[in-house]
Amino acid sequence: MSKSNKTKWLKVIEFTVVGVATWLNPQAGFLLFLLKLCFQILVALQKDEPSEIDKS
């Protein structure tokens, strides 16, 4: 799977998870912030990760 494809899927999953969490408990602002922060960290870690092609 290409790097841009992984990033797009991660964005879709982030949107879905944060959307459902907001729908379930809209008053949990700080927890929603932490959830979005975790997804941003995942995106940043994927950018730092060397690709599978570079390893061979």
N, C-alpha and C positions, 0 to 999 in steps of 0.2 A: 504494500500500500504506500502511495507516495506521501511525502511530508505534508504537502498542501491538503491532501485528502484527509489525513489524520487531523489536521488543524480544523478543517471544516466540520468533521464529525464531532470533535471536541466542543466546538461552538454550539452545534445542535444539541448535544447532551447537556451542556451548560444551560442553554436556554430552557430546555425541558425541565431539568432538575430545579432551577431557580424559580421557574414559573409555577411548578407544582408546590414548591415550598412556600411561595408567596400566597398562593391560593389557599393552602392549608392554614397558614398562620401569618397574616399580613402585618401583625404587630411586632414580629421578631426581626426588627431592622438590623440589629447588630449581628445576629446569626446569619442573616441573608448576606450581609457584607462579608463575613468570614467565608461563607460558601463561595461567593464570587471571587474572593481573594485566592482561595484554594485552586479554582479553575485557572486563574491568571498565572499562578505558580506552575501548574501543569503545562500550560502553553509555553512558558519561559524555559522550563526544563526540556521540552521537546525541541526547542530551537537550539539548545546547547548540545543535544545528543547527536553523536556522529551517525551518519546514515549507514545502512547495511552494506551499500555498495563500497563505501570507503574502507570497510573492514577487510575486504578480500583483496 
